[in-house]
Amino acid sequence: MNILVTGGAGYIGSVTVSALLQEGHEVTVYDSLVKGHPAALPAGVRLVKADIGDRDALQQMLAGRSFEAVMHFAALIEPGESMRRPDVYFENNLCKSHTLIQQAVAHGVRRFILSSTAAVYASKDSPIEEQDRLQPANVYGQTKLMIEQMLEWYRLIHGLHYAALRYFNASGAMPDRGEAHSPETHLIPLTLQVALGQREVIEIYGTDYPTRDGTCIRDYIHVADLARAHVLAVEALEQSDRAVYNLGNGSGYSVREVIDVARQVTGHPIPSVASQRRPGDAPILVASSERISRDLGWQPQYPDLRTMVETAWEWHRSHPYGYG
Ligand SMILES: NC(=O)c1ccc[n+]([C@@H]2O[C@H](COP(=O)([O-])OP(=O)(O)OC[C@H]3O[C@@H](n4cnc5c(N)ncnc54)[C@H](O)[C@@H]3O)[C@@H](O)[C@H]2O)c1
């Protein structure tokens, strides 16, 4: 298949691009590089450096080549920032996604896969299923939910086949590709930065949540398992016109538990300090991924947290400044 990957120079996008190439697909990456890294791309991949809100650039690219599918990773991804700057998130994630969807449909693209998120759900103290209550705790999650809803209307009106993949916390790395966000706000890389001596302590945001140790509980999924789900989902959209899937491992780890695993993996004491809660953090988000396992036969290859932290540690040790 000929596939357009927006945000393909980012963390999850670049690992997915590599997986798509291995499966024999042709890939064009479309990324403004506002956060992405050209060095994350496999050699020889075509990169169009442009914004998904740039209608002319989209038109030019889509008119020049026909794509069977769009995988849409491009977004700003920080829940906390979205609570300080909702306008930026509604503009970049929602409005610009609409420009992309509209242009893709106008140029005959039939399949669309959205990087959605666990942040669309209300917090729940047992594994979340796809039909559970949708109640984003932050503007970031709200923008993803609204994109899902737009896609549903484009399905009904224009026959667009779409899948929304609701990832829980992406983590881990491949030997040559890993997490390199700036600023970094994700727990595992921040914790590993302490072990690398780049940061003095790891801050724990909120120690008074109604959870087993007072800290937030999250489900983690290895980035390679996310990439594999995209490969399966784009093939499945030949038959089905709509799919919404959770992607997690069904196990929740508290912030303190993740830090403990990082201590074991790195052998570093990793000091921590308790801080205030961050606006927009739900107490517990853990996935049930039974639906995608049943429908597409997806099974995580790296389900245990220790492996995720070990592969992330390998990446951060060998790339202490990311791609820089
Ligand atoms: N990282 C996670 O744990 C996680 C969890 C759930 C969902 N997601 C979703 O997965 C996707 C990828 O996340 P990531 O961690 O790889 O993020 P990332 O920041 O590493 O990658 C995002 C990419 O999108 C590009 N981009 C952003 N806005 C753009 C625009 N307007 N036009 C063109 N390019 C633009 C950036 O340059 C970057 O390369 C995002 O949509 C995110 O919401 C991520």
The ligand as an SDF file (V2000), in Angstrom:
LIG
                    3D

 44 48  0  0  0  0  0  0  0  0999 V2000
    3.4200    9.1790   23.4060 N   0  0  0  0  0  0  0  0  0  0  0  0
    2.3360    8.6370   23.9690 C   0  0  0  0  0  0  0  0  0  0  0  0
    2.4100    8.0260   25.0480 O   0  0  0  0  0  0  0  0  0  0  0  0
    0.9920    8.7480   23.2920 C   0  0  0  0  0  0  0  0  0  0  0  0
   -0.1350    8.2100   23.9340 C   0  0  0  0  0  0  0  0  0  0  0  0
   -1.3760    8.3140   23.3160 C   0  0  0  0  0  0  0  0  0  0  0  0
   -1.4860    8.9070   22.0750 C   0  0  0  0  0  0  0  0  0  0  0  0
   -0.3760    9.4280   21.4680 N   0  0  0  0  0  0  0  0  0  0  0  0
   -0.5260   10.0740   20.1480 C   0  0  0  0  0  0  0  0  0  0  0  0
    0.4180    9.4830   19.2630 O   0  0  0  0  0  0  0  0  0  0  0  0
    0.8590   10.4580   18.3070 C   0  0  0  0  0  0  0  0  0  0  0  0
    2.3700   10.4640   18.2720 C   0  0  0  0  0  0  0  0  0  0  0  0
    2.8950   10.7380   19.5700 O   0  0  0  0  0  0  0  0  0  0  0  0
    4.4720   10.8200   19.7990 P   0  0  0  0  0  0  0  0  0  0  0  0
    4.7310   10.4910   21.2160 O   0  0  0  0  0  0  0  0  0  0  0  0
    5.1530   10.0720   18.7290 O   0  0  0  0  0  0  0  0  0  0  0  0
    4.6970   12.4030   19.6070 O   0  0  0  0  0  0  0  0  0  0  0  0
    5.9120   13.1800   18.9300 P   0  0  0  0  0  0  0  0  0  0  0  0
    5.8460   14.5860   19.4520 O   0  0  0  0  0  0  0  0  0  0  0  0
    7.1830   12.4230   19.0990 O   0  0  0  0  0  0  0  0  0  0  0  0
    5.5260   13.1720   17.3960 O   0  0  0  0  0  0  0  0  0  0  0  0
    4.5320   14.0340   16.8510 C   0  0  0  0  0  0  0  0  0  0  0  0
    5.0160   14.4660   15.4870 C   0  0  0  0  0  0  0  0  0  0  0  0
    3.9990   15.3090   14.8980 O   0  0  0  0  0  0  0  0  0  0  0  0
    4.6290   16.4240   14.2800 C   0  0  0  0  0  0  0  0  0  0  0  0
    3.6320   17.5110   14.2440 N   0  0  0  0  0  0  0  0  0  0  0  0
    2.9840   18.0810   15.2950 C   0  0  0  0  0  0  0  0  0  0  0  0
    2.1230   19.0300   14.8440 N   0  0  0  0  0  0  0  0  0  0  0  0
    2.2400   19.0440   13.4910 C   0  0  0  0  0  0  0  0  0  0  0  0
    1.6080   19.7870   12.4600 C   0  0  0  0  0  0  0  0  0  0  0  0
    0.6940   20.7400   12.7350 N   0  0  0  0  0  0  0  0  0  0  0  0
    1.9360   19.5250   11.1640 N   0  0  0  0  0  0  0  0  0  0  0  0
    2.8570   18.5750   10.8700 C   0  0  0  0  0  0  0  0  0  0  0  0
    3.5090   17.8480   11.8050 N   0  0  0  0  0  0  0  0  0  0  0  0
    3.1920   18.0770   13.1000 C   0  0  0  0  0  0  0  0  0  0  0  0
    5.8480   16.7120   15.1450 C   0  0  0  0  0  0  0  0  0  0  0  0
    6.8640   17.4310   14.4640 O   0  0  0  0  0  0  0  0  0  0  0  0
    6.2890   15.3100   15.5400 C   0  0  0  0  0  0  0  0  0  0  0  0
    7.2350   14.7770   14.6300 O   0  0  0  0  0  0  0  0  0  0  0  0
    0.2310   11.7700   18.7300 C   0  0  0  0  0  0  0  0  0  0  0  0
   -0.8960   12.0020   17.9240 O   0  0  0  0  0  0  0  0  0  0  0  0
   -0.1750   11.5440   20.1620 C   0  0  0  0  0  0  0  0  0  0  0  0
   -1.2890   12.3200   20.5110 O   0  0  0  0  0  0  0  0  0  0  0  0
    0.8600    9.3630   22.0540 C   0  0  0  0  0  0  0  0  0  0  0  0
  1  2  1  0
  2  3  2  0
  2  4  1  0
  4  5  1  0
  4 44  2  0
  5  6  2  0
  6  7  1  0
  7  8  2  0
  8  9  1  0
  8 44  1  0
  9 10  1  0
  9 42  1  0
 10 11  1  0
 11 12  1  0
 11 40  1  0
 12 13  1  0
 13 14  1  0
 14 15  2  0
 14 16  1  0
 14 17  1  0
 17 18  1  0
 18 19  2  0
 18 20  1  0
 18 21  1  0
 21 22  1  0
 22 23  1  0
 23 24  1  0
 23 38  1  0
 24 25  1  0
 25 26  1  0
 25 36  1  0
 26 27  1  0
 26 35  1  0
 27 28  2  0
 28 29  1  0
 29 30  1  0
 29 35  2  0
 30 31  1  0
 30 32  2  0
 32 33  1  0
 33 34  2  0
 34 35  1  0
 36 37  1  0
 36 38  1  0
 38 39  1  0
 40 41  1  0
 40 42  1  0
 42 43  1  0
M  CHG  2   8   1  16  -1
M  END
$$$$
